[in-house]
């Protein structure tokens, strides 16, 4: 099984990227502990690296990145919170995805913000676009306050593993991934 990551922060190598990689690792650990075989790594797209191509006619970078991400069984999609929703860069990348692009893919939304007042943005804005693209979203999306990113990456991963377990998302994720294998969707 492969876990991919799409980050919609306009700044390359951002804290959002680090948060997304921590969530990807937490998902990997959670699934592995439930007996699933999970590959290390997986396709990673930092949309900041595609920004110059997003609106360039004939450019193939975004299309190629989306095709690469479509090979993942599980996809973490992360964004900082801008104007109470996800970034325009992420929206512009996702707008280029074909209809049903995430069909059969388990999609895990993640948003990062400076204030807990934005905690619902992941459920109100990012989750619906992933579902519209055909993604199977287990449990609630993930919200991280930027203050959680200031510490050790291993501590963040451990906290996310715990959140996966206590929220029931780990069980839902395992069931969805298991059903993909049974039906042959991947």
N, C-alpha and C positions, 0 to 999 in steps of 0.2 A: 504494500500500500504506500502511496506517495502523498505527502502533504505539501501543497504549494502555498505561496504567499504573495499577495498583491498589496502594495503600500501606496496610498494616494497623497502622500505629503509632498508639496512642491519643493521642499528642501531635501537634497540627496543625503543619504546616510543619517537620517533624522532619529529623534527619540521614538517616533512612531514606528520606524523600522525596527528598532531594538525591542519595542513592546510586541510587535508582530512576531518577531523571531522567538521571543520568550513564550508567547502563546502557542506558536507552532511546536516548540519543544515540550511544553506542558501537555499538549494534545498527543504528541508522540509518546511521551512517558505514560500517559493515561491509557492509551490504546494498547501499548505494549504490555502494561500490567494486567490487561484484560485478555491477554493471549493473542492479540493481533500482531501480525508481522508488519512492521513499519520501517520503511527505508529512512536512513539518515538523509537530511537535506530535502531537496525537491525543488521544483521551479520557483524562482524568486524574481519578482519584478518590482523594482523601485520606480514608480511612475515619474519621479523627478528626472530620471535619466531619459525618459521618452518625451518630455515636455515640448521640445522643439519640433517634434514630429506630429504631435496630436492634431494640429490643424494644417499640416502641410499636405496638399493634394498629391496623391501617388506615393506617399511615404509608406513603408511597409513595417516599420518598427513596432507599432501598436498591434497591428494584425498578427505579426509573428509572436509577440509577447502573449497575446490572448490565446493563440494556438498552443504555445508552450504551457500556459497555465491550465488549459483544458485537459491536459494529460493527468492532472492531479485527481486523486480520489476525494481528498479533503482540501478545501481552499480557505485560508485565513485572509480576510479582506479588511485592511486597517486604514484608518484616516484620523488625522487630528480633527477636532471640531472647529469649523469655520462658520461664522454667522449662524450658529445653532444647528448646523447640519454637517455633512461631510464635504470635502473640498470639491471645487469645480474641476480640478485636474482629474480626480478619481471619476467624477461624473462623465467627463469628456472621454476618458478611456473606456468606461463601461458602455457609453453610448455607441461605441464602435464594435461592441460584441454582437455577434449574430443572435437572433431570437433563439431561446432555449440553450444558450451557450453553457449554462451550468446544469443542464438536465442530467440527473444521476450523480451530481457532485454534492457532497456535504459542504455547505458554506458556513463559515464561522465569522460573523462580523465583530469588529473591534473598533471602538472610538476612544480617543484620548482627548482630555480637556483640562484646562486649568481650574475649572470650577465644577463641583458636583451638581450644580444647577443644570448642567448639560447631559446628565446621565441618561435621560430618556431619548436623546438624539439617535442613539444606535438602534433603538427599537422603532422609533417613529420615521426614520429616514433611510438608514443604511440597510436594515433588514428587508424592508419592502422591495428595494431595487434588486437585491440578491434573489428573493423569491420570484420576482417578475422575470428574471433571467433563467429560472428553472431550478435554482439552488434549494437544497433541503437544509433548513436551518434548525439544528437541534437546540432546544431550550432558548433561553434569552441570549441576546448579544452581549458582548463584553464591553464594559466601560472601565477605563482606568484614569484616575486623576493623575496629572503630571507629577505630583509629589511622589507617587509610587515608583516613578522611573529614576529617582535620584539615588536609590540604593543599589545593592549588589544584584546582578542579573540572575544569579542562582537563587537568591531569596525571592525575586519576582517570579521565577519559574515555579518554585515551590508553592507560593501563594496562589498562582493560577491553577496548579494541579489540585490544590485544596478547593478552590472555587469551582472547578469542573466537577469535583466529586460531590460537594455539598449542595450544589444547585441542581443536581440530577442531569446535568448536561453530559457528563462522562458516560452515563448509562445510555442516554438517548443517542449519543454519538456512536457508541459501540454497536447499538442495535441497527442504526442506519447503515453503518459500514458493513456490518454482517449481512444485512439484507441486500446490499449492492452485490456482494460476492455470490449470494444464493441465486439472484436473478441474472447475474452476469453483466450488470451495469458497472462500467468503470472506465 
